[in-house]
Amino acid sequence: MSGCCGHDAKFDGVSDDYKRRLWIVIALNATMFVVEMTAGHYAKSQALQADALDFLGDALTYGISLAVIGASIRARTNAALAKGISLFLMGLWVFGSTVYRVFYVGVPEAEIMGIIGALALATNLASVLLLVSYKDGDANVRSVWLCSRNDAIGNVAVMFAALGVWGTASGWPDLLVAAVMASLFLSSAFQIVRQAVAERREVGEHQHV
């Protein structure tokens, strides 16, 4: 959603409607973190636990985004940088734990993976629909959209993993999906950090003119 103060202005989140939508999405993500992490533990699914961690990261990300709405460009870019770094660390954790599981492969419960994956997908599609009108904004707003999009992609991947586990009676599809999700976290982290750095540099150049 473009800004209203100029053709090139980026939406910075200063909107009561946007804030209300963020609060709803925060509640959805926090609830699904608890549900999916619990299910992932019982199902022995690395992909479910990775997706649950993403829900937690998103809830925290949205909270930070709310806190810095209307703040200075430096505060907003600092928040975006913090979120980008946290996504990067999350991606490393998921990747590392997936590599560990390669040497200790169990067979997850495909039925639990499929049911929880479908529930998580419905939750994230609701979040995406709530936020899609605001997907084009500054680094802070953009990071919110990327996290929501990643979740929806991740849920579809978990359901494919469940199908693969069921079809092969092997844990490898679960581990493969967890690795793909880790790469998605890392990719989004680089996008967020790159945009935040570019916005900070642009402001700095304007201040020196």
Secondary structure, DSSP 8 states (H G I E B T S, - for coil): -B-SSSTT-BB-S--HHHHHHHHHHHHHHHHHHHHHHHHHHHHT-HHHHHHHHHHHHHHHHHHHHHHHTTS-HHHHHHHHHHHHHHHHHHHHHHHHHHHHHHTS-----HHHHHHHHHHHHHHHHHHHHHHGGG-SBSHHHHHHHHHHHHHHHHHHHHHHHHHHHHHHTSSHHHHHHHHHHHHHHHHHHHHHHHHHHHHHHHHHHHHT-
